[in-house]
Amino acid sequence: MLKSLLRYQSSLNGDTGESHMRRKLYENGVTKSLQSNFAVIQKLSEELLVKWLSLPEAQHVPLCQHMLGFAMKSVTQTAMGSSFEDDREVIRFRRHHDAIWSEIGKGFLDGSLDKNMTRKKLYEDALMEMESTLRKVTKERRGRSFNRHVFIDTLLQGSLSDQQILEDTMIFSLAGCIITANLCTWAVYFLTTSEDVQQNLYKEMDHVLGKGPITHEKIEQLRYCRQVLCETVRTAKLTPIAAQLQELEGRVDQHTVPKETLVLYALGVMLQDSSSWPSPYKFDPERFNEESAMKNLSLLGFLGSQECPELRFAYMVATVLLSVLVRKLYLHPVKGQVMETKYELVTSPKEEAWITVSKRS
């Protein structure tokens, strides 16, 4: 869907074998970049912890702002390498990213972008600048060896054209940032609303990790943490819609769905369907003790083989972040705050989400 909105050629066009190879290369790029940059994600999490520990206990923390900054650093450094350790590069990238995503989330869907030439020019200029950055990184890393393997390196090792490398890096950069930022935002916010869930998560972290850092191998042991993140995806309706081009002509009841029709799936409705989820509006990670709940989420594409690579990336990053924050901090809600939700391609708080933090004794 994102490729279509960016007006990139769909991977479903052309040779099926080539499309499958390209998807596998993309997925492998995400897997390898996570493995190679695990310490980077941990370092960024620790930096955020230090920042929050330095705040007065009563000070309100702008959660959305901090999570987007954290996600932006995580994605750019794992996707494109050490040049994005420079905060100036991240700020520049974020400016273009925000301009593009704000229109993808609204302007394309409601048709308003093409009616407003000023907005359209800002969007096209931001897209051009971001593409220029990606081409520069591609040129710098082609044929060279670096200490850390990043996402774009995997693409360069394949048989992709420069345009395909640009498109896939753009997709991962845009979707990876926004999904990671909002998964982390909603997870921390929901933890502030439930002391019991927060304490249960702390107990699991303390039992599995002790005083030591999280490791790639120990993540699989953090079952309750995974339940918290699954319930975050479900309760927030993190991606309320999905879209797929119909490869072959199909039928729904008496209706024919022609080949290459863009089919929209109302995932947000299914994520809070009371026939599948008892007490659907309650944040309750315990529901994922049941294998049936895991299966339901998997069937909707949020777990297992159907899980999108960007969400898999976000799960890993959010797990590392929570392992750092929850073992050192209590996370508190701001009294009187009413959280309204903005439903676009990825669900986010309509306004800034505020929390406070205090140090665990």
Phi, psi and chi 1 to 4 in degrees:
 res  aa     phi    psi   chi1   chi2   chi3   chi4
   1 MET       -  -43.5 -175.6  174.6 -175.1      -
   2 LEU   -63.8  -37.8 -170.4   50.8      -      -
   3 LYS   -60.9  -41.5  -80.4 -169.6  175.8 -177.5
   4 SER   -63.6  -42.6  -60.6      -      -      -
   5 LEU   -67.0  -31.8  -67.3  175.1      -      -
   6 LEU   -82.0   -3.9  -71.9  166.7      -      -
   7 ARG    63.6   33.2  -68.2  165.7 -175.4  166.1
   8 TYR   -88.1  156.8  -68.7  154.9      -      -
   9 GLN   -67.2  132.7 -177.4  178.6    2.8      -
  10 SER   -66.7  142.1  170.6      -      -      -
  11 SER   -68.7  -11.7   60.5      -      -      -
  12 LEU   -80.2  -14.7  -70.1  175.1      -      -
  13 ASN   -79.9  148.0  -65.9  -26.8      -      -
  14 GLY    87.0 -155.3      -      -      -      -
  15 ASP   -69.5  128.5 -178.6   74.8      -      -
  16 THR   -63.7  -42.3  -56.8      -      -      -
  17 GLY   -61.4  -40.9      -      -      -      -
  18 GLU   -66.0  -39.4 -178.5 -178.6  -22.1      -
  19 SER   -63.8  -41.8  -62.4      -      -      -
  20 HIS   -64.0  -42.8  178.0   72.5      -      -
  21 MET   -61.0  -40.9  177.5  -82.9  -65.2      -
  22 ARG   -66.8  -40.3 -173.7  173.5  172.9 -174.5
  23 ARG   -63.8  -42.4  -78.6 -166.2  -68.7  -93.8
  24 LYS   -64.0  -39.5  -69.5  -60.1  -66.7 -178.7
  25 LEU   -62.9  -41.8 -168.3   65.6      -      -
  26 TYR   -61.6  -49.2 -172.8  101.1      -      -
  27 GLU   -61.8  -42.0  -69.0  168.2    2.2      -
  28 ASN   -64.9  -34.6  -70.8  -20.1      -      -
  29 GLY   -62.7  -41.1      -      -      -      -
  30 VAL   -65.7  -44.8  173.1      -      -      -
  31 THR   -61.9  -48.8  -60.2      -      -      -
  32 LYS   -66.4  -37.9  -71.0 -178.5  179.2  178.8
  33 SER   -67.8  -35.1   64.8      -      -      -
  34 LEU   -65.5  -44.1  -81.3  170.2      -      -
  35 GLN   -64.1  -43.7  -68.3  170.7  -16.8      -
  36 SER   -75.2  -25.9 -179.6      -      -      -
  37 ASN  -114.1   20.2  -66.7  -84.1      -      -
  38 PHE   -57.7  -42.0 -166.9   83.8      -      -
  39 ALA   -66.7  -30.8      -      -      -      -
  40 VAL   -66.1  -45.5  171.3      -      -      -
  41 ILE   -63.2  -39.7  -63.5  166.9      -      -
  42 GLN   -64.6  -41.9 -169.6  164.1    0.2      -
  43 LYS   -62.4  -43.7  176.3  176.3  175.4  -72.3
  44 LEU   -64.6  -36.5  -66.9  170.9      -      -
  45 SER   -64.7  -42.6  -59.5      -      -      -
  46 GLU   -64.4  -37.0  -65.0  -77.4   -2.6      -
  47 GLU   -64.5  -38.9  -72.0  174.3   -3.9      -
  48 LEU   -67.4  -40.3 -176.6   62.5      -      -
  49 LEU   -58.3  -47.2  170.9   65.2      -      -
  50 VAL   -59.1  -40.8  169.6      -      -      -
  51 LYS   -62.6  -44.2 -177.1  174.9 -176.2  176.5
  52 TRP   -71.3  -34.6  -76.1   10.2      -      -
  53 LEU   -65.8  -25.4  -77.6  170.3      -      -
  54 SER   -80.2   -9.5   69.8      -      -      -
  55 LEU   -83.7  146.9  -59.9  174.0      -      -
  56 PRO   -60.4  145.9  -20.4   31.2      -      -
  57 GLU   -59.6  -31.4  -74.7 -164.9    3.7      -
  58 ALA   -86.7   -7.0      -      -      -      -
  59 GLN   -71.2  134.9 -177.2  165.7  -35.5      -
  60 HIS   -76.8  133.1  -68.2 -174.5      -      -
  61 VAL  -102.3  124.7  177.7      -      -      -
  62 PRO   -76.2   93.5   27.5  -31.5      -      -
  63 LEU   -61.8  -47.9 -174.8   59.4      -      -
  64 CYS   -59.5  -44.7  -61.8      -      -      -
  65 GLN   -61.6  -46.6  178.2 -176.4  -34.5      -
  66 HIS   -68.4  -38.4  -74.8 -163.2      -      -
  67 MET   -70.2  -36.1  -68.7  -60.7  100.0      -
  68 LEU   -66.9  -41.0 -177.6   57.1      -      -
  69 GLY   -62.5  -43.3      -      -      -      -
  70 PHE   -62.7  -45.1  166.9   73.8      -      -
  71 ALA   -65.3  -40.1      -      -      -      -
  72 MET   -61.5  -43.4 -165.3   74.1   63.6      -
  73 LYS   -66.6  -41.9  -70.1  179.8 -179.7 -179.2
  74 SER   -61.5  -46.0  -61.2      -      -      -
  75 VAL   -71.6  -46.4  170.0      -      -      -
  76 THR   -65.0  -38.6   53.0      -      -      -
  77 GLN   -73.6  -32.3  -69.5 -174.4   35.1      -
  78 THR   -83.8  -22.3   56.0      -      -      -
  79 ALA   -90.1  -36.8      -      -      -      -
  80 MET  -129.7   -5.6  -67.7  172.3  -75.2      -
  81 GLY   103.9 -169.1      -      -      -      -
  82 SER   -71.3  -14.8   57.7      -      -      -
  83 SER   -62.3  -21.5   59.7      -      -      -
  84 PHE   -91.9   12.3  -74.4   88.3      -      -
  85 GLU   -74.0  -17.6  -67.9  174.2    6.3      -
  86 ASP   -79.9  117.6 -175.2  -21.1      -      -
  87 ASP   -59.6  -29.1  -77.5  -12.4      -      -
  88 ARG   -65.4  -37.6  -69.1  171.1  -61.1 -179.7
  89 GLU   -66.8  -39.7  -70.4  -64.3  -37.5      -
  90 VAL   -66.3  -41.9  178.2      -      -      -
  91 ILE   -63.2  -42.0  -68.9  169.5      -      -
  92 ARG   -63.7  -44.4 -172.9  179.6  -60.5  114.0
  93 PHE   -63.4  -41.5 -169.2   87.8      -      -
  94 ARG   -63.9  -38.4  178.2  172.5  178.3  171.8
  95 ARG   -60.9  -45.1 -174.7  169.8   64.8 -110.3
  96 HIS   -69.8  -40.9  -59.2  -39.7      -      -
  97 HIS   -58.6  -46.3  176.9  -77.3      -      -
  98 ASP   -62.9  -41.1  -70.9   -7.8      -      -
  99 ALA   -64.6  -39.2      -      -      -      -
 100 ILE   -71.4  -48.5  -64.5  166.8      -      -
 101 TRP   -67.8  -33.8 -169.6  -98.5      -      -
 102 SER   -61.7  -33.1   65.4      -      -      -
 103 GLU   -83.8  -34.5  -65.0  -61.8   -7.2      -
 104 ILE   -63.2  -39.5  -73.5  175.1      -      -
 105 GLY   -69.8  -27.0      -      -      -      -
 106 LYS  -131.7  -55.5 -176.6  177.1 -172.5  -62.1
 107 GLY   -58.4  -39.3      -      -      -      -
 108 PHE   -73.5  -39.9  -86.2  117.6      -      -
 109 LEU   -69.3  -36.3  -64.4 -179.0      -      -
 110 ASP  -100.9    0.8   65.1   10.9      -      -
 111 GLY    79.6    3.6      -      -      -      -
 112 SER   -75.3  -21.8   63.6      -      -      -
 113 LEU   -63.2  -45.3  179.8   62.2      -      -
 114 ASP   -69.0  -13.7  -74.5  -32.0      -      -
 115 LYS   -93.5   -8.5  -60.7  173.6 -175.7  175.9
 116 ASN  -123.8  102.0 -172.3  -45.2      -      -
 117 MET   -65.9  -32.3  -68.9  -59.4  103.4      -
 118 THR   -66.0  -47.9  -58.8      -      -      -
 119 ARG   -63.3  -41.4  -82.1  171.4   51.7 -165.2
 120 LYS   -63.1  -40.3 -172.3  171.5 -176.9 -179.9
 121 LYS   -66.0  -41.5 -173.9  177.0 -172.7  -51.3
 122 LEU   -60.6  -42.7  -72.6  171.9      -      -
 123 TYR   -62.9  -49.0  166.2   81.1      -      -
 124 GLU   -65.9  -37.0  -69.4  175.4  -15.3      -
 125 ASP   -65.2  -42.2  -72.6  -10.7      -      -
 126 ALA   -64.9  -42.1      -      -      -      -
 127 LEU   -62.9  -41.6 -173.7   61.8      -      -
 128 MET   -64.1  -42.6 -175.9  174.3   63.8      -
 129 GLU   -65.5  -41.0  -71.5  -67.6  -27.6      -
 130 MET   -66.7  -41.1 -161.9  158.0  165.8      -
 131 GLU   -63.7  -37.5  -71.5  179.2  -17.5      -
 132 SER   -62.4  -41.1  176.0      -      -      -
 133 THR   -62.2  -44.1  -61.8      -      -      -
 134 LEU   -65.8  -38.5  -60.6 -177.6      -      -
 135 ARG   -64.6  -38.5  -72.1 -168.3 -178.0   96.8
 136 LYS   -63.7  -44.4  178.5 -176.9  175.2 -176.7
 137 VAL   -63.9  -42.4  172.7      -      -      -
 138 THR   -57.9  -45.4  -59.5      -      -      -
 139 LYS   -64.5  -40.9 -176.3  177.2  179.2 -179.6
 140 GLU   -67.1  -33.2  -71.2  172.7  -11.3      -
 141 ARG   -97.8  -12.0  -62.4 -170.4   74.6   90.7
 142 ARG   -63.6  125.8 -171.9 -172.9  -60.8  -83.7
 143 GLY    72.6    9.2      -      -      -      -
 144 ARG  -115.5  160.5  -63.5  178.6   61.5 -170.3
 145 SER  -110.2  136.0  177.8      -      -      -
 146 PHE  -128.7  162.0  -65.8   86.1      -      -
 147 ASN   -65.2  -36.9  -69.1  -26.7      -      -
 148 ARG  -115.9  132.5  -71.5 -170.0  -70.0  109.2
 149 HIS   -82.0  129.4 -175.5   94.4      -      -
 150 VAL  -120.3  171.3  -62.8      -      -      -
 151 PHE   -53.4  -46.2  175.4   76.1      -      -
 152 ILE   -66.3  -25.3 -155.9  168.7      -      -
 153 ASP   -63.9  -39.6  -65.7  -27.0      -      -
 154 THR   -62.5  -42.9  -61.3      -      -      -
 155 LEU   -62.8  -38.3  -57.2 -174.4      -      -
 156 LEU   -67.5  -25.8  -75.2  165.9      -      -
 157 GLN   -79.8  -13.0  -68.6  170.4    0.4      -
 158 GLY   -86.9 -169.6      -      -      -      -
 159 SER  -107.4   39.0   54.5      -      -      -
 160 LEU   -84.9  152.1  -57.8 -177.9      -      -
 161 SER   -76.1  165.2   67.0      -      -      -
 162 ASP   -59.9  -36.5  -75.5   -5.8      -      -
 163 GLN   -66.2  -40.5 -178.9   61.8   26.3      -
 164 GLN   -65.7  -39.6  -71.4  172.3  -37.3      -
 165 ILE   -62.4  -43.4  -67.8  172.3      -      -
 166 LEU   -59.9  -48.2  168.8   67.1      -      -
 167 GLU   -62.3  -46.5  -68.8  176.4    5.8      -
 168 ASP   -69.8  -35.5  -72.8   -5.2      -      -
 169 THR   -69.4  -37.6  -51.1      -      -      -
 170 MET   -62.0  -46.3  178.1   70.1   79.4      -
 171 ILE   -59.7  -48.1  -64.6  -62.7      -      -
 172 PHE   -64.8  -40.5  179.2   63.9      -      -
 173 SER   -64.6  -44.6  -60.3      -      -      -
 174 LEU   -70.4  -57.2  -73.9  171.2      -      -
 175 ALA   -68.5  -39.8      -      -      -      -
 176 GLY   -59.9  -43.7      -      -      -      -
 177 CYS   -64.4  -49.6  -78.4      -      -      -
 178 ILE   -72.7  -36.1 -150.6   71.8      -      -
 179 ILE   -70.5  -44.0  -68.9  173.6      -      -
 180 THR   -63.2  -46.2  -59.4      -      -      -
 181 ALA   -59.9  -44.5      -      -      -      -
 182 ASN   -78.2  -31.8  -79.1  -67.8      -      -
 183 LEU   -62.2  -45.1  177.8   62.3      -      -
 184 CYS   -65.6  -41.6  -68.1      -      -      -
 185 THR   -60.0  -52.0  -64.7      -      -      -
 186 TRP   -67.0  -37.6  -73.5  115.0      -      -
 187 ALA   -61.8  -48.5      -      -      -      -
 188 VAL   -65.3  -42.6  171.8      -      -      -
 189 TYR   -60.4  -48.2  171.5   74.6      -      -
 190 PHE   -63.7  -33.8  -73.7  138.6      -      -
 191 LEU   -63.5  -34.9  -73.5  175.3      -      -
 192 THR   -67.4  -22.8   68.8      -      -      -
 193 THR   -88.5   -7.9   67.3      -      -      -
 194 SER  -139.4  101.2  176.5      -      -      -
 195 GLU   -63.5  -36.0  -69.0 -177.2   13.0      -
 196 ASP   -63.7  -46.5  -70.8  -17.0      -      -
 197 VAL   -63.0  -43.0  172.7      -      -      -
 198 GLN   -61.8  -41.6 -170.7  174.5  158.0      -
 199 GLN   -68.9  -39.7 -172.8   60.1   20.6      -
 200 ASN   -63.2  -38.8  -72.2  -20.5      -      -
 201 LEU   -66.8  -41.6 -177.7   58.3      -      -
 202 TYR   -59.7  -43.8  169.4   78.5      -      -
 203 LYS   -61.8  -41.7  -73.0  178.2  180.0  177.4
 204 GLU   -65.8  -44.4  178.7 -177.2   73.1      -
 205 MET   -59.6  -43.7  -63.9  -74.6 -171.5      -
 206 ASP   -66.0  -39.7 -173.2   56.4      -      -
 207 HIS   -68.5  -44.7  174.1   71.9      -      -
 208 VAL   -80.5  -40.6  174.0      -      -      -
 209 LEU  -102.3  -23.2  -55.4  175.9      -      -
 210 GLY    61.0 -134.4      -      -      -      -
 211 LYS   -93.0   -6.9  -58.3  -62.9 -177.6 -176.5
 212 GLY   -83.5  168.8      -      -      -      -
 213 PRO   -74.5  158.6   28.9  -35.3      -      -
 214 ILE   -68.7  146.6 -169.6  170.6      -      -
 215 THR  -125.5  160.6   63.2      -      -      -
 216 HIS   -57.7  -37.8 -156.2  -78.7      -      -
 217 GLU   -70.6  -33.0  -65.7   71.9   26.0      -
 218 LYS   -81.7  -12.3  -73.4 -173.1  175.9 -179.3
 219 ILE   -58.8  -38.3  -78.8 -176.8      -      -
 220 GLU   -62.8  -23.5  -69.0  -60.6  -42.8      -
 221 GLN   -80.9  -12.8  -60.4  176.3   44.2      -
 222 LEU   -87.7   67.7  -63.1  172.8      -      -
 223 ARG   -66.4  -42.1  179.3  173.8  173.5   78.7
 224 TYR   -66.7  -36.0 -171.5   73.0      -      -
 225 CYS   -60.5  -41.8 -177.3      -      -      -
 226 ARG   -63.7  -37.9 -175.9   61.9  169.9 -146.4
 227 GLN   -63.2  -40.5  -68.9  175.8 -151.1      -
 228 VAL   -60.5  -43.4  167.6      -      -      -
 229 LEU   -71.6  -37.6  -65.9  176.8      -      -
 230 CYS   -62.1  -43.9  -73.3      -      -      -
 231 GLU   -69.2  -30.6 -179.4   65.6  -14.4      -
 232 THR   -63.0  -47.4  -63.8      -      -      -
 233 VAL   -57.8  -43.8  166.8      -      -      -
 234 ARG   -70.5  -49.8 -167.6 -157.9   64.5   79.2
 235 THR   -66.7  -41.4  -52.6      -      -      -
 236 ALA   -77.0  -13.1      -      -      -      -
 237 LYS    51.6   58.8  -62.8 -172.7  -77.0 -169.6
 238 LEU   -53.2  -46.6 -171.3   66.9      -      -
 239 THR  -120.6   96.9   52.3      -      -      -
 240 PRO   -73.4  -18.4   25.6  -33.5      -      -
 241 ILE  -135.8  153.7   59.8  171.2      -      -
 242 ALA  -134.4  159.2      -      -      -      -
 243 ALA  -140.8  147.5      -      -      -      -
 244 GLN  -150.3  138.9 -175.4  173.5   -4.3      -
 245 LEU   -74.7  130.7  -78.2  175.7      -      -
 246 GLN   -71.6  112.0 -174.8   77.1   10.8      -
 247 GLU   -70.6  -34.8  -65.1 -173.2   63.9      -
 248 LEU  -127.5  156.7  -58.9  171.8      -      -
 249 GLU   -61.4  137.9 -176.7  178.6  -68.6      -
 250 GLY  -138.2 -179.7      -      -      -      -
 251 ARG  -135.9  142.4  -66.4 -172.4   68.2   81.5
 252 VAL  -126.5  110.9  177.2      -      -      -
 253 ASP    53.7 -119.5  -66.1  -30.0      -      -
 254 GLN   -94.9    5.3  -57.0  -58.2  -47.3      -
 255 HIS  -101.4  135.4  -56.4  -76.6      -      -
 256 THR   -89.9  132.7  -61.4      -      -      -
 257 VAL  -106.7  106.5 -178.2      -      -      -
 258 PRO   -64.0  155.3  -19.0   32.1      -      -
 259 LYS   -56.6  141.7  179.6 -178.1  178.2 -178.8
 260 GLU    67.6   20.5  -64.1 -173.7   -5.6      -
 261 THR   -78.8  137.0  -61.6      -      -      -
 262 LEU   -80.0  111.8 -173.7   64.8      -      -
 263 VAL   -99.7  125.5  179.6      -      -      -
 264 LEU   -98.2  137.6  -63.7  178.8      -      -
 265 TYR  -114.1  125.6  -61.4   88.5      -      -
 266 ALA   -83.7   74.2      -      -      -      -
 267 LEU   -63.8  -36.2  -60.7 -179.4      -      -
 268 GLY   -59.7  -36.7      -      -      -      -
 269 VAL   -66.7  -44.8  174.4      -      -      -
 270 MET   -69.6  -28.0  -67.3 -177.5  -81.1      -
 271 LEU   -70.9  -18.1  -75.0  168.7      -      -
 272 GLN  -127.9   33.0  -65.5 -170.7  -11.1      -
 273 ASP   -80.1  119.3 -179.2   -4.0      -      -
 274 SER   -65.2  -19.9   59.0      -      -      -
 275 SER   -72.9  -21.5   64.8      -      -      -
 276 SER  -104.5  -28.9  -61.4      -      -      -
 277 TRP  -128.3  100.6  -47.7   98.0      -      -
 278 PRO   -57.8  141.7  -22.4   33.4      -      -
 279 SER    46.8   62.6  -56.4      -      -      -
 280 PRO   -64.2  -22.1   23.4  -33.7      -      -
 281 TYR   -94.8    2.2  -57.6  109.0      -      -
 282 LYS   -91.4  135.6 -179.8 -177.8  179.1 -178.2
 283 PHE   -81.9  106.0  179.7   71.5      -      -
 284 ASP  -142.8   87.5  179.7   18.2      -      -
 285 PRO   -58.8  -22.1  -23.8   34.6      -      -
 286 GLU   -61.5  -24.3  -60.4  -69.6  -19.7      -
 287 ARG   -60.8  -24.3   73.4  173.2   78.1 -116.9
 288 PHE   -85.6    8.9  -75.0   97.1      -      -
 289 ASN   -66.9  -27.0  -79.9  -33.2      -      -
 290 GLU   -83.3  131.6  -59.1  -66.3  -29.3      -
 291 GLU   -62.4  -30.4 -166.3   60.6   35.0      -
 292 SER   -63.6  -34.7   59.7      -      -      -
 293 ALA   -67.0  -43.6      -      -      -      -
 294 MET   -60.4  -40.5  -71.6  -67.7 -169.6      -
 295 LYS   -64.8  -42.2 -175.9  177.8 -179.8 -179.2
 296 ASN   -60.4  -43.5  -74.6  -21.2      -      -
 297 LEU   -67.6  -36.9 -153.8   61.6      -      -
 298 SER   -64.9  -41.4  179.9      -      -      -
 299 LEU   -63.5  -27.0  -70.7  171.9      -      -
 300 LEU   -87.2   -0.7  -65.5  175.1      -      -
 301 GLY    91.2   16.4      -      -      -      -
 302 PHE  -103.6    0.8  -65.3  104.0      -      -
 303 LEU  -149.7  162.4  -80.0  176.4      -      -
 304 GLY    70.3 -150.8      -      -      -      -
 305 SER   -67.4  -23.4   60.3      -      -      -
 306 GLN   -90.3   -3.1  -61.1  -59.8  -47.7      -
 307 GLU   -66.7  131.0  176.7 -176.8  -72.9      -
 308 CYS   -71.8  147.4   78.3      -      -      -
 309 PRO   -58.6  -35.4  -23.2   33.2      -      -
 310 GLU   -66.9  -35.6  -62.9   84.8    6.6      -
 311 LEU   -71.1  -38.2 -176.9   56.9      -      -
 312 ARG   -60.7  -41.8  178.6  156.9   47.9   87.0
 313 PHE   -60.1  -45.9  178.7   89.8      -      -
 314 ALA   -64.2  -40.0      -      -      -      -
 315 TYR   -57.4  -45.8  -82.3  138.3      -      -
 316 MET   -64.6  -48.1  179.4   75.1   79.3      -
 317 VAL   -62.9  -43.2  173.2      -      -      -
 318 ALA   -64.6  -36.8      -      -      -      -
 319 THR   -63.2  -45.1  -59.3      -      -      -
 320 VAL   -62.1  -46.0  174.5      -      -      -
 321 LEU   -60.8  -47.1  178.1   65.1      -      -
 322 LEU   -64.4  -35.5  -67.8  180.0      -      -
 323 SER   -63.3  -29.4   78.6      -      -      -
 324 VAL   -82.8  -46.6  170.1      -      -      -
 325 LEU   -72.5  -47.7  -63.5 -178.9      -      -
 326 VAL   -68.3  -29.5  170.4      -      -      -
 327 ARG   -76.3  -14.8  -74.0 -170.2  -69.9  164.1
 328 LYS  -116.7  -18.3  -64.4  -67.3 -175.5  179.9
 329 LEU  -131.1  150.5  -63.8  171.4      -      -
 330 TYR   -93.0  136.6  -68.7  105.5      -      -
 331 LEU  -107.8  124.9  -53.0  168.4      -      -
 332 HIS  -120.1  147.5  -50.9  -71.7      -      -
 333 PRO   -79.3  161.1   31.0  -34.8      -      -
 334 VAL   -94.5  121.4  170.3      -      -      -
 335 LYS   -62.1  138.0  -69.2 -177.3  178.9  179.8
 336 GLY    85.4   -5.7      -      -      -      -
 337 GLN   -72.8  129.6  179.2  175.1 -141.0      -
 338 VAL  -107.1  116.7  177.4      -      -      -
 339 MET   -90.8  111.7 -176.7   66.1   72.6      -
 340 GLU  -100.7  151.2  -65.4 -174.3   31.2      -
 341 THR  -113.3  141.4  -54.9      -      -      -
 342 LYS  -110.9  116.5 -179.8  170.1   65.0  175.2
 343 TYR   -98.6  110.8  -64.4  108.2      -      -
 344 GLU  -130.3 -143.3  -64.7  178.0  -19.6      -
 345 LEU   -65.2  -34.3  -65.1 -176.4      -      -
 346 VAL  -128.2  134.9  178.0      -      -      -
 347 THR   -79.4  135.4  -58.4      -      -      -
 348 SER  -141.3  162.0   61.6      -      -      -
 349 PRO   -62.7  142.1  -24.3   35.5      -      -
 350 LYS   -68.9  -36.6 -167.3  171.8 -176.6  178.9
 351 GLU  -122.4  175.1  -55.2  -69.6  -16.4      -
 352 GLU   -58.0  138.2 -179.5   60.1   81.5      -
 353 ALA   -97.8  124.6      -      -      -      -
 354 TRP  -108.2  140.2  -61.4   94.3      -      -
 355 ILE  -137.2  170.9   66.9  167.9      -      -
 356 THR  -127.0  160.8   61.4      -      -      -
 357 VAL  -133.9  154.3  -60.4      -      -      -
 358 SER  -141.9  153.4   60.0      -      -      -
 359 LYS   -78.2  135.4 -172.7  175.6 -179.4  179.6
 360 ARG   -70.9  140.4  -76.8 -173.4 -179.7  -89.8
 361 SER   -80.9      -   55.9      -      -      -
